[in-house]
Amino acid sequence: MPGDVDVQRGQRVRLGIRPSDLELVTPDSRRGAEWLRVAGTVALAERLGRNVELAVHVGGAEVIVLTSSEHTAAEGESVEIQVRLREVHIFDHGEQDDACVRIGAAAPRERPAAEPHERTSEQAGRRA
């Protein structure tokens, strides 16, 4: 957990993950410490054109996974799903119908390296 995320041991939180950020694990899947993997069972597979929406039971929760029709699973199939930790949003637990306050992410987002600024001809002509 990143140091800027204020969560205490034992504190109840909610996790928010966009269905498009989840993917089914295949032999070719990326691996590493930046990935969270969980096992589940496909309860429903609904074809939506080129995509398939899977309702996957994971523990006591239902997780929606949006995947391509090339990499899908059948209802009743045991699967493993994964998400990059930086895509896992952490919210204060709150009550069932309460709006939850976002606390942070499970991993920091990578920041692209800053590119050097190009100097305009006007800036190049001025010297400090």
HELIX and SHEET records of a PDB file:
HELIX    1   1 PRO A   19  ASP A   21  5                                   3    
HELIX    2   2 LEU A   85  GLU A   87  5                                   3    
HELIX    3   3 SER A  121  GLY A  125  1                                   5    
SHEET    1   A 3 VAL A  13  GLY A  16  0                                        
SHEET    2   A 3 HIS A  89  ASP A  92 -1                                        
SHEET    3   A 3 ARG A 102  ALA A 105 -1                                        
SHEET    1   B 5 GLU A  23  LEU A  24  0                                        
SHEET    2   B 5 SER A  78  ARG A  84 -1                                        
SHEET    3   B 5 TRP A  35  LEU A  48 -1                                        
SHEET    4   B 5 ASN A  51  VAL A  58 -1                                        
SHEET    5   B 5 ALA A  61  SER A  68 -1                                        
END                                                                             
